[in-house]
Amino acid sequence: MTGNLEQGWYPDPAGVPHRLRWWDGSAWTGRTKDEADPEDGPEPEADDPFPAAARIPAAETAAAPLLAPVAPVLFEAVEPDRVRRRVVTGIAAVALAAVSVTGGYLWGAHGKSSGTTAEPVAVPPASAPPAPRPGAPAAESPAPAASGSPDAPLVPVTAGLVARWRLDEKSGSTAQDAAGRRPATVAGSVSWSADRGGSAVFAGNGSLATDGPVLDTAKSFTVTAWAKLADTGGQGMVVGQDGTQVSGFYLHFNQNAKTWAFARTSNDAANPTAWSTVTAQAPPKTGVWTHLTGTFDAATSRMVLYVDGVLQGELTHAAPWSAQGPFTIGRATSNVDRFRGSIADVEVFDRVLTAAEVRQLATPPKS
C-alpha cells in the first residue's frame, strides 16, 4: 500500500479498526487519528511529538510474515522495484496486525487513540505458570494430583517401602508388618485401641520391637508415624532403631526442646561426641493425632523433619553410622524414653520421600 504514495492519512497498518495513521511519504509515523476525524490538512511538523527515531520505516517492518501467506495481489507489470516495495509493505502490515493481536507485544495505545503511542508492553504467554512466592518453604509447594478428579483417591506411596506396622491389632502381643517381613513383638504393657482406625496405646512401661534391624541408618531413609502424646512429662520415643549404646535415630518428643524432634548422634557411645537435632517450630498438642516424618539423605547428609506434612527444619549430619539392633516403637535403646500416648501406622522407606509424598501421607483418611 505504501509504494510511492504521497504523504497522507491511511488505514492503520497495525489493523486497528477505524484508525488512520500518517504516512510521510517514506515511513509510517506515530501519529494516528479516528476515521471520523477530518482528513484534510498535512501532518504538522513543528508540534509532531514523535521524532524520526519513533517512526516506522516500511523497510524495517518487512520481517518474515507471522501469519499464513496473504492472497496474491495483482500489480501492473511496470516498475518492478515499486511492485516489490508494495508487496513488502503489505506483508509488513499483516505482521504488525498479527503482533498486535497474538502475543509477544502489544503495539500502540489501547482503545481510542489520543495521538500518542504507548511503549511496547511485554505480554507473557497465557500458559505461563505464576512465579513462585519468594521464600515459600518446600512444604507449601503443591502436591501433584493423583488423577483428574479432585475427589479421586490418592495413589499410595509404596516405592521403597521397607516395613509398615498399622498397629490395628485388636489383641495379642504381635504387630504385623504389612510388608510381610518384620513383625514387631510387645514388651511390657501395650494395649490396642480402635482410635484412628487402630492404634497401640503406651502407658510409659511398654514398647514394640522387631527381631533385628530394618534400616541401614548409614544410608538414605524415611520414617513416618502418627502419634498422640498423652503428656509432656518426659522424653517420648515414637520410633527408632537400636545401636549398642544409643539409637541410630530418634523420632520423638524432646523434653529439653519441649517439642517434636528428629535427632541423630555422631557415634554409638553412651556419651556421644555430638548430637544433630532438628526440632519442630511449635510445641506439640497433647491428645491430638499428629503426623511425624524424619528423612535422612546420605548423598547430601541432610536431615529433615516434617510435622503434619509441613517442613519444620533441616540440618547437616555429616557422620551417619549404622545401627544394627531392632527397630523400636515406643522406646529408645536400653528401654529408655518410653512413650506415653498412642501410636499408629508406622512406615519405613529406604529412600528420601519428597515433600509432596510426605504431605500425602500426612493427610488424614476421609471418614
C-alpha positions as a Markdown table, in Angstrom:
| # | Residue | x | y | z |
|---|---|---|---|---|
| 1 | Met | 0.0 | 0.0 | 0.0 |
| 2 | Thr | 2.9 | 2.3 | 0.6 |
| 3 | Gly | 4.8 | 2.1 | -2.7 |
| 4 | Asn | 5.1 | 5.7 | -3.9 |
| 5 | Leu | 2.1 | 7.0 | -2.1 |
| 6 | Glu | 2.0 | 10.6 | -1.3 |
| 7 | Gln | 2.0 | 11.6 | 2.4 |
| 8 | Gly | -1.4 | 11.5 | 4.0 |
| 9 | Trp | -3.8 | 9.6 | 6.3 |
| 10 | Tyr | -4.2 | 5.9 | 5.5 |
| 11 | Pro | -5.8 | 2.8 | 7.3 |
| 12 | Asp | -3.5 | 1.8 | 10.2 |
| 13 | Pro | -1.2 | -1.0 | 9.0 |
| 14 | Ala | -1.5 | -2.5 | 12.5 |
| 15 | Gly | -5.1 | -3.4 | 11.6 |
| 16 | Val | -6.8 | -1.4 | 14.4 |
| 17 | Pro | -10.4 | -0.8 | 13.1 |
| 18 | His | -11.4 | 2.8 | 12.3 |
| 19 | Arg | -7.9 | 4.2 | 12.9 |
| 20 | Leu | -5.8 | 6.1 | 10.5 |
| 21 | Arg | -2.1 | 6.6 | 10.6 |
| 22 | Trp | 0.0 | 9.3 | 8.9 |
| 23 | Trp | 2.3 | 8.2 | 6.0 |
| 24 | Asp | 5.1 | 10.9 | 5.5 |
| 25 | Gly | 6.0 | 9.6 | 2.1 |
| 26 | Ser | 8.7 | 7.2 | 3.2 |
| 27 | Ala | 7.7 | 5.8 | 6.6 |
| 28 | Trp | 4.7 | 5.3 | 8.9 |
| 29 | Thr | 4.8 | 7.9 | 11.7 |
| 30 | Gly | 3.5 | 7.5 | 15.3 |
| 31 | Arg | 0.6 | 10.0 | 14.5 |
| 32 | Thr | -2.9 | 8.4 | 14.5 |
| 33 | Lys | -6.5 | 9.5 | 14.5 |
| 34 | Asp | -10.0 | 8.1 | 14.1 |
| 35 | Glu | -11.6 | 7.8 | 10.7 |
| 36 | Ala | -14.4 | 10.1 | 11.8 |
| 37 | Asp | -12.0 | 13.0 | 12.3 |
| 38 | Pro | -11.4 | 15.5 | 9.4 |
| 39 | Glu | -8.9 | 14.1 | 7.0 |
| 40 | Asp | -7.8 | 17.4 | 5.5 |
| 41 | Gly | -4.6 | 19.1 | 6.3 |
| 42 | Pro | -1.0 | 17.9 | 6.2 |
| 43 | Glu | 0.8 | 16.5 | 9.3 |
| 44 | Pro | 2.1 | 19.4 | 11.4 |
| 45 | Glu | 5.8 | 19.3 | 11.6 |
| 46 | Ala | 6.5 | 21.7 | 14.4 |
| 47 | Asp | 4.4 | 20.0 | 17.1 |
| 48 | Asp | 4.9 | 16.4 | 16.0 |
| 49 | Pro | 5.6 | 14.6 | 19.3 |
| 50 | Phe | 7.3 | 11.7 | 17.5 |
| 51 | Pro | 10.9 | 12.2 | 16.4 |
| 52 | Ala | 12.2 | 10.4 | 13.4 |
| 53 | Ala | 13.5 | 7.5 | 15.7 |
| 54 | Ala | 9.9 | 6.7 | 16.7 |
| 55 | Arg | 8.7 | 6.4 | 13.1 |
| 56 | Ile | 8.2 | 3.0 | 11.4 |
| 57 | Pro | 10.0 | 2.7 | 8.1 |
| 58 | Ala | 8.2 | 0.3 | 5.8 |
| 59 | Ala | 11.5 | -1.5 | 5.0 |
| 60 | Glu | 12.2 | -2.2 | 8.7 |
| 61 | Thr | 8.9 | -3.9 | 9.2 |
| 62 | Ala | 9.4 | -6.3 | 6.3 |
| 63 | Ala | 10.4 | -9.3 | 8.5 |
| 64 | Ala | 9.3 | -12.8 | 7.9 |
| 65 | Pro | 5.5 | -12.9 | 7.9 |
| 66 | Leu | 3.9 | -14.1 | 11.2 |
| 67 | Leu | 0.7 | -15.4 | 9.5 |
| 68 | Ala | -0.2 | -17.6 | 6.6 |
| 69 | Pro | 0.7 | -16.1 | 3.2 |
| 70 | Val | -1.6 | -13.3 | 2.1 |
| 71 | Ala | -3.7 | -13.9 | -1.1 |
| 72 | Pro | -1.7 | -12.6 | -4.1 |
| 73 | Val | -2.3 | -9.1 | -5.3 |
| 74 | Leu | -2.1 | -8.2 | -9.0 |
| 75 | Phe | 0.0 | -5.2 | -9.9 |
| 76 | Glu | 0.7 | -3.6 | -13.2 |
| 77 | Ala | 3.6 | -5.1 | -15.0 |
| 78 | Val | 5.8 | -2.0 | -14.7 |
| 79 | Glu | 8.4 | -0.7 | -12.3 |
| 80 | Pro | 9.4 | -4.0 | -10.7 |
| 81 | Asp | 11.0 | -2.2 | -7.7 |
| 82 | Arg | 7.8 | -0.4 | -7.0 |
| 83 | Val | 5.9 | -3.6 | -7.1 |
| 84 | Arg | 8.3 | -5.3 | -4.8 |
| 85 | Arg | 8.1 | -2.4 | -2.3 |
| 86 | Arg | 4.3 | -2.8 | -2.3 |
| 87 | Val | 4.5 | -6.5 | -1.6 |
| 88 | Val | 7.0 | -6.0 | 1.2 |
| 89 | Thr | 4.9 | -3.2 | 2.8 |
| 90 | Gly | 1.7 | -5.4 | 2.5 |
| 91 | Ile | 3.5 | -8.2 | 4.4 |
| 92 | Ala | 4.7 | -5.7 | 7.0 |
| 93 | Ala | 1.2 | -4.5 | 7.6 |
| 94 | Val | 0.0 | -8.1 | 8.2 |
| 95 | Ala | 2.9 | -8.7 | 10.5 |
| 96 | Leu | 2.1 | -5.6 | 12.5 |
| 97 | Ala | -1.6 | -6.7 | 12.8 |
| 98 | Ala | -0.5 | -10.2 | 13.9 |
| 99 | Val | 1.8 | -8.8 | 16.6 |
| 100 | Ser | -1.0 | -6.6 | 17.9 |
| 101 | Val | -3.5 | -9.5 | 18.5 |
| 102 | Thr | -1.4 | -12.6 | 19.1 |
| 103 | Gly | 1.4 | -12.5 | 21.6 |
| 104 | Gly | 4.8 | -11.1 | 22.5 |
| 105 | Tyr | 4.0 | -7.4 | 22.5 |
| 106 | Leu | 1.0 | -5.0 | 22.2 |
| 107 | Trp | 1.9 | -2.2 | 19.8 |
| 108 | Gly | 0.3 | 1.2 | 20.1 |
| 109 | Ala | -2.2 | 2.6 | 22.6 |
| 110 | His | -5.3 | 0.7 | 23.7 |
| 111 | Gly | -8.7 | 1.7 | 22.6 |
| 112 | Lys | -9.3 | 5.1 | 21.0 |
| 113 | Ser | -6.1 | 6.8 | 20.0 |
| 114 | Ser | -5.2 | 10.1 | 21.6 |
| 115 | Gly | -2.5 | 10.8 | 19.1 |
| 116 | Thr | 0.3 | 9.3 | 21.3 |
| 117 | Thr | 1.7 | 5.8 | 21.2 |
| 118 | Ala | 2.4 | 3.6 | 24.3 |
| 119 | Glu | 5.7 | 1.9 | 24.8 |
| 120 | Pro | 5.8 | -1.8 | 23.8 |
| 121 | Val | 4.3 | -3.8 | 26.7 |
| 122 | Ala | 5.5 | -7.4 | 27.2 |
| 123 | Val | 2.7 | -9.9 | 27.5 |
| 124 | Pro | 3.6 | -13.4 | 28.9 |
| 125 | Pro | 2.0 | -16.4 | 27.1 |
| 126 | Ala | -1.3 | -17.4 | 28.6 |
| 127 | Ser | 0.0 | -20.8 | 29.6 |
| 128 | Ala | 2.9 | -19.5 | 31.7 |
| 129 | Pro | 2.6 | -20.5 | 35.3 |
| 130 | Pro | 2.7 | -17.8 | 38.0 |
| 131 | Ala | 6.0 | -17.1 | 39.6 |
| 132 | Pro | 6.5 | -18.9 | 42.9 |
| 133 | Arg | 6.2 | -16.8 | 46.0 |
| 134 | Pro | 9.7 | -15.9 | 47.2 |
| 135 | Gly | 10.7 | -17.7 | 50.4 |
| 136 | Ala | 7.9 | -20.3 | 50.2 |
| 137 | Pro | 9.0 | -23.4 | 52.1 |
| 138 | Ala | 9.1 | -26.7 | 50.3 |
| 139 | Ala | 6.1 | -27.9 | 52.2 |
| 140 | Glu | 4.0 | -25.2 | 50.5 |
| 141 | Ser | 4.7 | -26.5 | 47.1 |
| 142 | Pro | 1.5 | -28.1 | 45.6 |
| 143 | Ala | 1.5 | -31.8 | 45.6 |
| 144 | Pro | 0.9 | -33.4 | 42.2 |
| 145 | Ala | -2.7 | -34.5 | 41.6 |
| 146 | Ala | -3.2 | -38.3 | 41.6 |
| 147 | Ser | -5.9 | -38.0 | 38.9 |
| 148 | Gly | -8.0 | -35.5 | 37.0 |
| 149 | Ser | -10.7 | -35.7 | 39.7 |
| 150 | Pro | -10.2 | -33.8 | 42.9 |
| 151 | Asp | -12.2 | -36.5 | 44.8 |
| 152 | Ala | -10.2 | -39.4 | 43.4 |
| 153 | Pro | -8.2 | -41.4 | 45.9 |
| 154 | Leu | -4.5 | -40.7 | 46.2 |
| 155 | Val | -2.1 | -43.2 | 44.7 |
| 156 | Pro | -0.4 | -45.0 | 47.7 |
| 157 | Val | 3.2 | -44.1 | 48.4 |
| 158 | Thr | 4.8 | -47.5 | 48.2 |
| 159 | Ala | 8.1 | -47.1 | 46.3 |
| 160 | Gly | 10.9 | -48.0 | 48.7 |
| 161 | Leu | 8.6 | -49.2 | 51.4 |
| 162 | Val | 10.5 | -51.5 | 53.7 |
| 163 | Ala | 8.0 | -52.1 | 56.5 |
| 164 | Arg | 4.7 | -50.9 | 57.7 |
| 165 | Trp | 3.0 | -51.6 | 61.1 |
| 166 | Arg | -0.6 | -50.3 | 61.0 |
| 167 | Leu | -0.9 | -51.2 | 64.7 |
| 168 | Asp | -4.6 | -52.0 | 64.2 |
| 169 | Glu | -4.4 | -55.4 | 66.0 |
| 170 | Lys | -7.3 | -56.0 | 68.4 |
| 171 | Ser | -5.4 | -58.3 | 70.7 |
| 172 | Gly | -2.3 | -60.3 | 71.1 |
| 173 | Ser | 1.4 | -59.5 | 71.5 |
| 174 | Thr | 2.5 | -59.1 | 67.9 |
| 175 | Ala | 2.1 | -56.2 | 65.5 |
| 176 | Gln | 2.1 | -57.5 | 61.9 |
| 177 | Asp | 4.3 | -55.9 | 59.2 |
| 178 | Ala | 2.0 | -55.2 | 56.2 |
| 179 | Ala | 5.1 | -55.7 | 54.0 |
| 180 | Gly | 5.3 | -59.2 | 55.5 |
| 181 | Arg | 9.0 | -59.0 | 56.6 |
| 182 | Arg | 9.4 | -57.8 | 60.2 |
| 183 | Pro | 6.7 | -58.3 | 62.8 |
| 184 | Ala | 7.1 | -56.4 | 66.0 |
| 185 | Thr | 6.7 | -58.0 | 69.4 |
| 186 | Val | 5.2 | -56.4 | 72.5 |
| 187 | Ala | 7.4 | -56.0 | 75.6 |
| 188 | Gly | 5.9 | -54.7 | 78.8 |
| 189 | Ser | 2.4 | -53.3 | 78.7 |
| 190 | Val | 0.8 | -52.3 | 75.4 |
| 191 | Ser | -2.9 | -52.2 | 74.7 |
| 192 | Trp | -4.8 | -51.9 | 71.5 |
| 193 | Ser | -7.4 | -49.3 | 70.6 |
| 194 | Ala | -9.8 | -48.7 | 67.7 |
| 195 | Asp | -8.8 | -45.0 | 67.8 |
| 196 | Arg | -7.8 | -43.6 | 64.4 |
| 197 | Gly | -8.8 | -47.0 | 62.8 |
| 198 | Gly | -6.5 | -48.9 | 65.0 |
| 199 | Ser | -3.5 | -47.9 | 67.3 |
| 200 | Ala | -1.2 | -49.1 | 70.0 |
| 201 | Val | -1.6 | -47.4 | 73.4 |
| 202 | Phe | 1.5 | -46.9 | 75.6 |
| 203 | Ala | 1.5 | -46.0 | 79.3 |
| 204 | Gly | 5.2 | -45.5 | 79.7 |
| 205 | Asn | 6.0 | -49.1 | 80.5 |
| 206 | Gly | 5.8 | -50.9 | 77.2 |
| 207 | Ser | 7.1 | -51.0 | 73.7 |
| 208 | Leu | 7.3 | -52.9 | 70.4 |
| 209 | Ala | 10.5 | -54.2 | 68.7 |
| 210 | Thr | 11.5 | -56.3 | 65.7 |
| 211 | Asp | 13.9 | -59.1 | 66.0 |
| 212 | Gly | 16.6 | -57.3 | 64.0 |
| 213 | Pro | 17.4 | -54.1 | 62.0 |
| 214 | Val | 15.0 | -52.9 | 59.4 |
| 215 | Leu | 17.1 | -50.0 | 58.0 |
| 216 | Asp | 20.7 | -49.3 | 57.2 |
| 217 | Thr | 20.8 | -46.0 | 59.1 |
| 218 | Ala | 24.1 | -45.0 | 57.4 |
| 219 | Lys | 22.1 | -44.8 | 54.1 |
| 220 | Ser | 19.2 | -42.7 | 53.0 |
| 221 | Phe | 15.8 | -43.4 | 54.7 |
| 222 | Thr | 12.5 | -42.0 | 55.8 |
| 223 | Val | 10.5 | -42.9 | 58.9 |
| 224 | Thr | 6.9 | -41.8 | 59.5 |
| 225 | Ala | 4.3 | -42.3 | 62.2 |
| 226 | Trp | 1.0 | -40.9 | 63.7 |
| 227 | Ala | 1.4 | -40.1 | 67.3 |
| 228 | Lys | -0.9 | -38.8 | 70.0 |
| 229 | Leu | 1.0 | -37.6 | 73.0 |
| 230 | Ala | -0.6 | -38.0 | 76.4 |
| 231 | Asp | 1.6 | -35.6 | 78.3 |
| 232 | Thr | 4.9 | -33.7 | 78.2 |
| 233 | Gly | 6.3 | -35.0 | 81.4 |
| 234 | Gly | 9.3 | -36.8 | 79.9 |
| 235 | Gln | 11.2 | -37.8 | 76.8 |
| 236 | Gly | 8.9 | -39.9 | 74.5 |
| 237 | Met | 10.4 | -42.0 | 71.7 |
| 238 | Val | 8.0 | -42.7 | 68.8 |
| 239 | Val | 10.3 | -44.7 | 66.6 |
| 240 | Gly | 14.0 | -45.5 | 66.4 |
| 241 | Gln | 16.5 | -48.3 | 65.8 |
| 242 | Asp | 18.8 | -49.7 | 68.5 |
| 243 | Gly | 22.5 | -49.2 | 68.4 |
| 244 | Thr | 24.7 | -50.6 | 71.2 |
| 245 | Gln | 24.6 | -47.6 | 73.5 |
| 246 | Val | 22.2 | -45.2 | 71.7 |
| 247 | Ser | 19.6 | -45.3 | 69.0 |
| 248 | Gly | 20.7 | -44.8 | 65.4 |
| 249 | Phe | 18.0 | -42.1 | 65.1 |
| 250 | Tyr | 15.3 | -40.6 | 67.3 |
| 251 | Leu | 11.9 | -39.5 | 66.0 |
| 252 | His | 10.4 | -38.4 | 69.3 |
| 253 | Phe | 9.1 | -35.8 | 71.8 |
| 254 | Asn | 12.1 | -34.0 | 73.0 |
| 255 | Gln | 11.5 | -32.8 | 76.6 |
| 256 | Asn | 14.6 | -30.5 | 76.5 |
| 257 | Ala | 13.3 | -28.6 | 73.4 |
| 258 | Lys | 9.7 | -29.1 | 74.5 |
| 259 | Thr | 8.6 | -30.1 | 71.0 |
| 260 | Trp | 8.8 | -32.9 | 68.4 |
| 261 | Ala | 12.3 | -33.6 | 67.1 |
| 262 | Phe | 14.3 | -35.8 | 64.7 |
| 263 | Ala | 17.8 | -36.5 | 66.1 |
| 264 | Arg | 21.0 | -38.4 | 65.4 |
| 265 | Thr | 24.3 | -38.8 | 67.2 |
| 266 | Ser | 27.8 | -38.6 | 65.9 |
| 267 | Asn | 28.7 | -42.0 | 67.2 |
| 268 | Asp | 27.4 | -45.0 | 69.1 |
| 269 | Ala | 28.5 | -44.2 | 72.6 |
| 270 | Ala | 27.0 | -43.7 | 76.0 |
| 271 | Asn | 28.0 | -40.0 | 75.7 |
| 272 | Pro | 28.1 | -39.2 | 72.0 |
| 273 | Thr | 30.5 | -36.5 | 70.9 |
| 274 | Ala | 27.7 | -34.5 | 69.3 |
| 275 | Trp | 24.0 | -34.6 | 68.6 |
| 276 | Ser | 22.3 | -33.4 | 65.4 |
| 277 | Thr | 18.7 | -32.4 | 66.3 |
| 278 | Val | 16.0 | -30.8 | 64.1 |
| 279 | Thr | 13.1 | -29.5 | 66.2 |
| 280 | Ala | 9.6 | -28.5 | 65.3 |
| 281 | Gln | 8.6 | -24.8 | 65.3 |
| 282 | Ala | 5.8 | -25.1 | 67.8 |
| 283 | Pro | 5.1 | -27.2 | 71.0 |
| 284 | Pro | 3.0 | -30.3 | 70.5 |
| 285 | Lys | -0.7 | -30.5 | 71.2 |
| 286 | Thr | -1.4 | -33.3 | 73.7 |
| 287 | Gly | -4.3 | -35.6 | 73.0 |
| 288 | Val | -4.2 | -34.7 | 69.3 |
| 289 | Trp | -3.1 | -37.1 | 66.5 |
| 290 | Thr | 0.0 | -35.7 | 64.8 |
| 291 | His | 1.9 | -37.0 | 61.8 |
| 292 | Leu | 5.7 | -37.1 | 62.1 |
| 293 | Thr | 8.2 | -37.7 | 59.4 |
| 294 | Gly | 12.0 | -37.7 | 59.5 |
| 295 | Thr | 14.2 | -38.1 | 56.4 |
| 296 | Phe | 17.9 | -38.6 | 56.0 |
| 297 | Asp | 19.7 | -38.1 | 52.6 |
| 298 | Ala | 23.1 | -39.9 | 52.7 |
| 299 | Ala | 24.2 | -38.1 | 49.5 |
| 300 | Thr | 23.8 | -34.7 | 51.0 |
| 301 | Ser | 24.0 | -35.6 | 54.7 |
| 302 | Arg | 20.7 | -33.7 | 55.1 |
| 303 | Met | 18.3 | -34.4 | 57.9 |
| 304 | Val | 14.7 | -33.0 | 57.6 |
| 305 | Leu | 11.7 | -33.0 | 60.0 |
| 306 | Tyr | 8.1 | -32.6 | 58.9 |
| 307 | Val | 5.1 | -32.3 | 61.3 |
| 308 | Asp | 1.7 | -32.8 | 59.8 |
| 309 | Gly | 3.3 | -32.6 | 56.3 |
| 310 | Val | 4.8 | -29.2 | 56.9 |
| 311 | Leu | 8.6 | -28.7 | 56.8 |
| 312 | Gln | 9.9 | -27.7 | 60.2 |
| 313 | Gly | 13.6 | -27.6 | 59.6 |
| 314 | Glu | 16.8 | -29.3 | 58.4 |
| 315 | Leu | 20.5 | -29.6 | 59.1 |
| 316 | Thr | 23.6 | -31.4 | 58.0 |
| 317 | His | 24.6 | -34.6 | 59.8 |
| 318 | Ala | 28.0 | -35.5 | 58.4 |
| 319 | Ala | 28.7 | -38.6 | 60.5 |
| 320 | Pro | 26.0 | -41.2 | 59.9 |
| 321 | Trp | 26.6 | -44.7 | 61.4 |
| 322 | Ser | 24.7 | -48.0 | 61.0 |
| 323 | Ala | 22.6 | -49.1 | 64.0 |
| 324 | Gln | 22.5 | -52.9 | 64.0 |
| 325 | Gly | 19.8 | -53.5 | 66.6 |
| 326 | Pro | 16.0 | -54.0 | 66.4 |
| 327 | Phe | 13.6 | -51.3 | 65.1 |
| 328 | Thr | 11.7 | -50.0 | 68.0 |
| 329 | Ile | 8.3 | -48.4 | 68.6 |
| 330 | Gly | 7.6 | -46.6 | 71.9 |
| 331 | Arg | 11.2 | -46.7 | 73.3 |
| 332 | Ala | 14.8 | -45.9 | 72.7 |
| 333 | Thr | 17.9 | -48.1 | 73.2 |
| 334 | Ser | 18.2 | -49.5 | 76.7 |
| 335 | Asn | 14.5 | -49.3 | 77.2 |
| 336 | Val | 14.6 | -45.5 | 78.0 |
| 337 | Asp | 12.5 | -42.6 | 76.8 |
| 338 | Arg | 9.3 | -44.7 | 76.8 |
| 339 | Phe | 6.3 | -43.1 | 75.1 |
| 340 | Arg | 3.1 | -42.2 | 76.8 |
| 341 | Gly | 0.2 | -42.0 | 74.5 |
| 342 | Ser | -0.9 | -43.7 | 71.2 |
| 343 | Ile | 1.0 | -44.5 | 68.1 |
| 344 | Ala | -0.5 | -45.7 | 64.7 |
| 345 | Asp | 0.6 | -46.5 | 61.2 |
| 346 | Val | 4.4 | -46.6 | 61.3 |
| 347 | Glu | 6.1 | -46.7 | 57.9 |
| 348 | Val | 9.7 | -47.1 | 56.9 |
| 349 | Phe | 11.3 | -46.4 | 53.5 |
| 350 | Asp | 14.8 | -46.9 | 52.2 |
| 351 | Arg | 14.8 | -43.6 | 50.3 |
| 352 | Val | 14.0 | -40.0 | 50.9 |
| 353 | Leu | 10.4 | -39.1 | 50.3 |
| 354 | Thr | 9.6 | -35.9 | 48.6 |
| 355 | Ala | 7.7 | -33.1 | 50.3 |
| 356 | Ala | 4.6 | -33.9 | 48.2 |
| 357 | Glu | 4.7 | -37.6 | 49.3 |
| 358 | Val | 5.1 | -36.6 | 52.9 |
| 359 | Arg | 2.0 | -34.3 | 52.7 |
| 360 | Gln | 0.1 | -37.1 | 51.1 |
| 361 | Leu | 0.9 | -39.5 | 54.0 |
| 362 | Ala | 0.1 | -36.8 | 56.5 |
| 363 | Thr | -3.4 | -36.3 | 55.0 |
| 364 | Pro | -6.0 | -38.0 | 57.4 |
| 365 | Pro | -8.2 | -40.5 | 55.7 |
| 366 | Lys | -11.7 | -39.4 | 54.7 |
| 367 | Ser | -14.3 | -40.6 | 57.1 |
